Amino acid sequence: MRIATLTGIPIRLHWSFFVLVAFYGITALASQGFLGLVETIVLMGGLFGSVVLHELGHALAARSFGIQTAHITLYPFGGIAAIKGLPEDPRQEAIIAVAGPAVNAALFVLFGGLWLALGGWWLGIMAVINAMMGVFNLVPAFPMDGGRIFRAALTPSLGWERASRVAILVGRTFAVLFLVAALWFGQVSLALVGAFLLFATWAEARNVKRVVALRAWQERMRQTSSRLFDGQGPTSTYRPRWRLD
């Protein structure tokens, strides 16, 4: 569901987002009453506002390299900026990936400064949330931000395809660890992140195969065109068997 547009980028809510809001809202209302429900709604609003700004950081960094973003979608576990295309330079991928946590760092400084100046539990919690969000996204679990930075660092030495496969393997390892930790500690949100990573790494593996196949086809077409136009192509010409005297 589309709820807004920021800098020309549609902001959407996935249907599962409402399930999470309803779950925490009902839990807060049952345990803390109406005041607890209001506090929960305020905190969740601040949390997902931070997520939107985080993803907007990715989108604007990509735009600076000429790469557009189709939309930003919010899920219970976070958000995704649907960037159109892959940056050719691994340094660009690293910059786009680090832009999100950089936004969280800026929000941490903002909320932390306001909390020190004005007080208020909400400002302090928002500072902590953004600090945790920024640090957590730097975990090298592909396709999280840290995983994309990890792939960008491996690409110059391994090449894009091999670096992608190593990053995907590491991402799947983290996904399993998150799921095990979620079962051990009973954390639903961590289980959602682990499940998302498993699904996302599977989708990324398919995307890698598609990109590799496309690049191979483009290279074959380039070589064919080169042979045709540099004199290496067919040299025979059609000669009619009849002529007019």
N, C-alpha and C positions, 0 to 999 in steps of 0.2 A: 504494500500500500504506500503510495506516494504522499508524503506529509509536508514537504517543503522543497525549495530550490535555493542553493547557496552557490554563488559565483557561477551560475549556469549549470550546476550539477544537481540532478534530482536526488533527494534524500528519501529513502524508502524504509518501511518497517516490514520485516518478515512476520508471518502470522504467528510463529512460535514465540515472538517477543511478547505478545499479549498473554500467552500461557504463563511465562515467567512472571510478568507483572501481577497477574491474578494470583499466582501461587504465593508470592511474597506479601502481597496485599492482604490476602485472607489470613496468612500466618500472623502478620503484624496485628491485624484487627482482633484476632482471637486471643493473642497473648498480651497485647498492650492497649487495646481499645482504639478509639478514634484518633487520639493523639499519636499513637504509634503508627497508625495507617498514614497519617499526614507526613510524619517524619520519613517513613519509608518511601513515599511518593517523591518527596523533595530530594532525597538522596539518590534515588534511581534516575530522576530527571537530571541531576548534576552529573551522575555517572555516564549516562548515555549522551549527554551534551559533550562531555570530554571525549567520548568515543568518536562522535561526529567530527570534532575538531582534529582529533588524531588522524582520522581517515582523510579529512580535508587537507591536512599537511601532505600526505602522500599524493593526493590528486594535484595540488598546486605545484609540488616539486616535479611531477611528471609533466605537467603543462609547460613548465619552463624549458623542457627538452622537446616540446612539440608533440607530446603524447597526451591525448584527451582521455577523460574518464566518463564512462557511460552513466554510472550512478553510484551512490553509496547506500549500502543496505545494512540495516542494524539487525543483528541476531542476538539471542540470549547470551551467547558467549563473547560478543563483541561486534565488530563491524568489518565490512569488506568494501574497499574501493575497487570497482570494476574498471581497471585501467585497460585501455584499448592498445594492445601491442606490447612488445618487449623492447626495452632500450638496447641498442647495439653495443654500447660501451658498458662494461661491468662497473665502472666508476659511477655512471649514471644510475644504474640499478641500486648501488649502495647508497647514493644520495637520496633517491626516492624512498628507500626502505628506512633510512635513519630519520627522515623528516617527521614521521609519526611520533616516535619517542621524543624527538626534539620539542614537539608541541606540548607533550606531557610534561617535559622538564620546565618549559616556560610557564605552564599552568601551575605547576608545583610552586615555583617562585612567586607567582601572582597570589595564589590562595594562601601560601605560607606567610607572605608579607602582610596580607590583609588580616590574617589570624593574629599575627604578632601585634599589629597596630590596633585592631578593633576587638579582638576576641571573638567568641562565637564558635560553638561546637561544629556547626556546618562547614565553616571555612577550614577548620583544622582537618576534618574528615576528608574534604575535597582535596586538600594538599596531599594527604596520605594516599588517597586513591590514585591520584595522578602519578605520584612517585612509584607506587607499585605497578601501575599500568605500563609506565615507561620502561621499568626494569624488566618486567615479565616479558614484554614484547621483544626484548633483546636476547632472550634465550635462543640459541641457535637451532631451533626446531622449525625446519622448513615446512610450510611456506610462511611462517611468522616472520616478522621483520628481521630478527636476528639470523634466521635461516637464510634469508635472501642476501643479507650482508655476507654471511658465510659462503654462499655460492659465488657471489661477486669476487670474494677474495681468492677462491679456488680457480676461477675461470682463466686467468692469465697463464697458469701453469698446467692445468688439466684440460682446458678447452671447455666450452659451454656445456656440451652434452655430458661429459664425464663428471663435471662439477655438479650438474643438476642431479645426476643419479646418486652421487655421494650425499648431497644435501637431502634428497628424498629419503635415503636410507637412515640418515641421522634423525630426520623428522619423524619417521615411523617409530624409531627407537624411543624418542621422547613421548610419542603418543601412547605407546604401551606403558611407559613409566607413569604417565599422568593417569591412565586408567587404573593401574595397580594402586597408586596413591589414593585415588578417589574411592576405591573400594575399601582401602585400609582405614582412611580417615572419615569416610562417609560424606565426601564433598561432591554435591551434585554439579556445581559449576566446573570443577576440575574434570569430572567425567564428560561433560559437554565439550570441553576443550580437547580432551583426548580423542573423543569420537570425531570431532571436527577435523583434527589433524590427520586421522586415518583416512577419512573421506577425501580431504584436500590433497594429501600426498598421492592417493590413487588417481585423482583428477589431474594432478600435475605430471604424473608419470605418463598418462595418456597424452597430455599436451606436449611433453618433450618428444614423444614418438611422432606426433603430428608435425611439429616444427622441424625435426630432423628430416622427415620425409619430404616436407615442402622445400627445404633448403637443398636437398639432394636433387629434386626435380628442377629447381631453378638453376642449379649448376649444370645439369645436363642440357637444359635449354640454352644456357649461355655458351657452352662448348659447341653445341650444334650450330648456333648462330655464328659463332666465330669461324667455324670451318666453312660455312656457306659464303661468308663475306670476305675472308682473307685469302681466297684462291685455293683452299684445300678441299673444297666441295666438288661436286660432279663437274667434269670439264667437257663432257660430250654435249653436242648440240644437235638439234633436229635438222636433218637434211632431207628435203623432199626428193622423192624418186622420180618426179616428173618436173619438167620445166617448160616455159613458153619460149619458143624461138622467135 
